[in-house]
Amino acid sequence: MFRSVSRSAISTSRCVFLSGLFSRVIVTSAVSTQTVHPFSSNSTFSSSPKTFLASIIGSSLSSRLLCSLGGPPSDEEDSTRMSAVSNGNPSIVSPRGEHKGTLIFLHGLGDQGHGWADAFKTEAKHDNIKFICPHSSERPVTLNMGMRMPAWFDLFGLDPNAQEDEQGINRATQYVHQLIDAEVAAGIPASRIAVGGFSMGGALAIYAGLTYPQKLGGIVGLSSFFLQRTKFPGSFTANNATPIFLGHGTDDFLVPLQFGQMSEQYIKKFNPKVELHTYRGMQHSSCGEEMRDVKTFLSAHIAH
């Protein structure tokens, strides 16, 4: 069964109760699922992103307060938000047995790490794996009309030819690398550490994993996409043979399956160990079958 929650249509002049737009839990929407080519300039997403996002906002409302529309922040407030990548300490699921490996898993836009930590306590639990689920800080998101919400970096558009927030991506990548470094310093070799994430978090995990200077045990990207693709392979060689698990729903209308397929093709040009797993009927969400597949992948590569 796919994860979703009921949405209550509540809004005020001061705030919008917005679904986790690229987060793990999302409601089925009436938005068209027209097939588009994700790596072309005439994508439906690139022609009217604000209209598309507005339709999602209007039809996918939740009880979680994620953003404020009460006017622009001051320069000092913006500077503080932009300089902070994370929001407090990550949620951690400790192994009940011998600590053999660690997964660092990044949530999607408008979400936090708690829900994923719960999933790794239950359906994807593993007695020998430590799960670290960080929380991103809030920031204005250009694609979402400047509304502030938890995000690892800014988004300017939904098609792969859109401008990318290179500075924000690099700052978030440094944070992920620091989390990996801390696990290495604690005695877990890099080859027993995996990075993963969902949607925006998955995109960051793929980029951070491929650019880490030591070989990792694995990379996981769920319902995600490939960032900064023109930089690869370049000088990034340490993880050109690291196993990569990509998972995607066939009915994903926010990050269409074609994005996952094209991401797999791009990565395969320099890393042949990437595999795309598809889940029939799944939208921008996750399901029990996918989580079991992720657990199997982790068992094989960081906890064997």
PyMOL commands that set and color helices and strands:
alter all, ss='L'
color gray80, all
select helices_A, chain A and resi 44-47+49-59+75-83+114-121+142-144+166-185+190-192+200-211+229-231+257-268+288-301
alter helices_A, ss='H'
color red, helices_A
select strands_A, chain A and resi 15-18+61-68+91-93+101-106+129-133+138-141+147-150+193-198+218-222+244-249+274-279
alter strands_A, ss='S'
color yellow, strands_A
deselect
rebuild
show_as cartoon
